[in-house]
């Protein structure tokens, strides 16, 4: 039996796909049933279209973060190769939308595709952000996904203040980086759907050795069937597998398993993250 020595954060990347509010509601209901908190990283465009859904997420006690502006249908929104000025523009636009919806300043961020660069650090600092969770430490997709950076692979596995010259190294930025957990394979809903629950349990047990907090993530469209929502044109076949009710069932089984072995927490409760005054 595993000891309850680690913290874990459940995170949800709310990309912009019309109709994905249904998936958000399904995840919210499951989290209510389990009694677990989560962080929802929301695109500004989703907030524009579904402000009442964003307010409902907050009403149920979950954190709201920013996930770019139109990532989802906009497959070109990728901060890894985007210049500073454009990153600031997108982050500022999305922040204004989300801040007006929930009537408080959003302080946590995850880059589209979880891909960011040193300009992202400066852009987030300029907009008053305090926590980023975009670095995919110890993850390598062997060409099958978007996380194939050796810099990210060898990044720290515990929260750190990055260097302004490299988001993957420790430095003096005021921003706190909270890495997304992996052990070669990612710790996410996609891995559960494609690799199976048993494999992802093993990934979880390995991440417990080096990550604290452990950070898991998923997308609302994953708990929706292929006939319920339309993704972008030419979507890879791997994103069509085991979605909908089957994914939701396995998600519940996974959360039951990890819930016996971790204490669930929020980004705002990580030491050195969001200041108490700014969190109000």
N, C-alpha and C positions, 0 to 999 in steps of 0.2 A: 504494500500500500504506500502511495506517495504522501509526502509530508506537505502540509499547507504552508509553504515558505515563500511563495512567489505571488506577485500581483499580476492581474491580467486586465487588459482593456479590449472590449469589443468595439470595433469601429465599422461604420457603414459608409461606403462611398456612393453618394447619391448623384450619379451622372444624369445628364439631361436627355431623357427619352420620354416623349409624351406617353402618358399612361402608367409611368413607373410609380406613381403615387400609390397604386394598388400594392406593389411589392413593399413599399415603405410601411403601409398599414399592416401587412402580414408580419413583417419583422417586429413592428411595435407590439402587436398582440402577443407574439412569442416571448418577447422580452418582459412584457407584463406578467405573463404566465410563470416565467422563471424567476422574476424578481431581480433581474440583472440590469445595471446601467450600461449605456453605450454612448459613443460619440458619433454623430452623423455629420459627415463632411459633405456639404451641399453646394452644388453649382449655383451661381447667381441666376442663370437662366431658369433653373428649376424653381428657385425662389420667386422669380417674376411670375411664373405660370401657376405655381401652387403655394402661395404664401400661407394659406390656412393649414396646409400639411406641415410646413416648417414650424408654425406656431404650435401645432399639436405635438410634434416631436419634443419641443421644449416643455410644453405643459405636462408631458408624461415624465419629466425629470431627466431628460437626456441632454448631453452637450451638443451645441451647434458649432461646426467649424466650416471653413471655406474650402471648396474644391475646384477653384478656377471659375470661369464664367460659363462656358457652353460645352465643356468636355462631355463627350457622349456622342451625339450626332456630329459634333465638330471634332472629327478625328485628327485634325491638325493642331489642336491646342496641346502643346507639348513644351513645358518650360525648360527642358534640358537644352534645347537649341534655340531658345527665344531670348532676344536681347532685353536688357534691363528695363528700358523704357516701356516696352510692350508688356512685360510682366507687371510693372507697376500699374499700368492702365487697366489690365484685366483684374488684378487683385483689388484695386481701389473701386472699380465698378461693382464687383461682386460684393465687396465688404459693405458698400453703401446700401445695396439691396437687402442683404441679410440683417444688417444693423437696424434698418427701419422696420423690418418685420418683427424682430424679437425685442426691439427697444433697448438693446445693449450692444456693446462693441464685441464683435467676434474676435477671439484671440488665438484660435488654433487653426492650422492650415495643413492640407495635404495636396501636393501637386497632382495635376492630371497624369495618369499613368504611373504615379509615384516616381516621377523623373524630374529632378531639379538640379540647379547648378549654383555656383557661388553668387551669381546675380540674384537668385531667388532669395538668398539670405538677406542681402541688402534691400531688396524690394519689400520683403516682409517687415524688416526693421523700420523702413520708411512709413509703413502703414500701421505701425503699432502692434504688430503681432508678437506673441511671446513664445509660442510653441509651434514647431513644425514636426510632422510625422510623415516624411517622404522617403527616407533612406531605407533601402531594402538590404540590410546587413545579412550576410551569409546565404544570400539567395543567388542562384544561377540557373537560368532556364534552358541552357543548352540550345539557344536559338529559337525556342518555341514561344517565348513571351517577350516582355519588354525590359526585364531586369537582368541585363547581361553585362553590367559594368563591374569590372574588377575593383574599381575604387569603392563602389558601394559594398561589394562582397566583403572587403576587409575593414569596413567602417566599424566603429565601436558598436557593441550590442546593448549597452546601457545608455541612459540619457546623458547627453554631453552638449556643451556649447561649441559649435563648429567654428572653424577658421573662416574668415571672410574670403580667403583664397581657395578654399575647398570645403564643400559641405560634408565631405567624407572624413574630415580630420578634425581633431580637437583644436580649439582656438579660443578667441576672446569675444565672440559674438554675444550680444545680449539674448539672442534667440536660443531656446532649448530644443535640441533635436531629440525626438523619441523614436528610435528605429522600429520599423515593422519587422516582425519576427519571421525567421525561416531557418531551415537546415537544408540547404540546397533547394529543396522544394519549398514553396511558400506555405505559410500557415494562413490559409484563406478558404473561402467557400469554393472557389474554383478548384482547388486541390482536392477538396472533399468530393466534388462532382466527378473529377477526372481520374483521380488516383484511388479513391475509396476511403472509407472511414478508418479502416485499420491502419493504412499508411499514414494518414494525417494524425492519428493518435500517436504514432511513433515520432513523427515530426514534432508534435507538441512536447513529448517527453524529452526530446533532445534540446528543444529551445529553452526548456526550464533550467537547463544547466548554465546558460550564459545570458539569457535575456531577463531583465527585470525593470519595468513591467514587460510581460509578454503581450504583443499586440497582434490581434487577429482582425482580418477585415473581410467584407463581403459587399455585394451590390444588390439593390432591390430587384433588378431584372432577373437575377439568378433564381429567385423564388417565384418567378412567373413563367408559365409555359410558353413554348415557342409560338403558339397560336394566340397568345394574350398580348404580346408586345412586339413591335418591330424595332430591331436595332439598326445599325448602319448598313449600307449596301456592301455586300461582299464580306459580311461578318465570318470569321473563321469557324469551321465546323466544331472546333473544341468548345466554343461558347454556346453551342446548341445542345450539348449533352446533359442529360440528367437534371434538367431544370424543373421548375414548378413545384408541385406538391412533394415530389420525391426529394428534391433538394431541401425543402423546408423540413421534411421528416428527418433527414440525416443531420441537418443543422441542429435540430432539437436533441438528437442523440449525442452529438458532439458537445453541446453546451452542458448536458447532464454529466458527461464524463469529466470535462475540465472543471465543472463547478464543484466537484469533490476534492479538487487538488489545488485550487487557487483562491485568492481573495480578489473579487472584481473591484476595479477602481476607475477613476476618471482622470483625464489629463490634468485637470485643474488641481488635483490632489497630489500630483508628483512634486516632491520637494525641488525648489528652484525653478518651478514653472510659472504659472499665473499668480501674480501677487494678490493677496487677499483683498486689497482695496479695489483693484481693477476687475476682480472676479465678480463683484457685486453688480 
